[in-house]
């Protein structure tokens, strides 16, 4: 039972770290391509 709980916590933390990296990458893309994104939205 404890192994399952530890595994669940590790997976939860890993998903959070992945989510943070994806969010940071999306922010960089948005910043780098803001002009093109704005033109696409018009």
C-alpha positions as MATLAB code, in Angstrom:
seq = 'XXXXXXXXXXXXXXXXXXXXXXXXXXXXXXXXXXXXXXXXXX';
ca = [
       0.000    0.000    0.000;
       2.794    2.413    0.845;
       4.498    1.678   -2.476;
       1.317    2.609   -4.318;
       1.041    5.858   -2.368;
       4.683    6.722   -3.055;
       4.243    5.966   -6.743;
       1.123    8.131   -6.893;
       2.941   11.046   -5.254;
       5.915   10.700   -7.625;
       3.587   10.650  -10.645;
       1.672   13.674   -9.342;
       4.902   15.638   -8.888;
       6.187   14.583  -12.313;
       2.947   15.713  -13.986;
       3.197   19.064  -12.222;
       6.789   19.534  -13.364;
       5.807   18.619  -16.919;
       2.910   21.067  -16.820;
       5.284   23.814  -15.661;
       7.724   23.101  -18.513;
       4.934   23.088  -21.092;
       3.561   26.362  -19.752;
       7.006   27.985  -19.851;
       7.544   26.782  -23.428;
       4.156   28.140  -24.485;
       5.018   31.501  -22.929;
       8.287   31.602  -24.903;
       6.502   30.769  -28.155;
       3.822   33.392  -27.540;
       6.454   36.023  -26.759;
       8.597   35.144  -29.771;
       5.664   35.072  -32.210;
       3.326   37.655  -30.722;
       3.104   39.725  -33.949;
       2.127   36.720  -36.076;
      -0.401   35.545  -33.482;
      -1.946   39.007  -33.347;
      -2.250   39.106  -37.151;
      -3.880   35.669  -37.173;
      -6.418   36.924  -34.632;
      -7.496   39.854  -36.792;
];
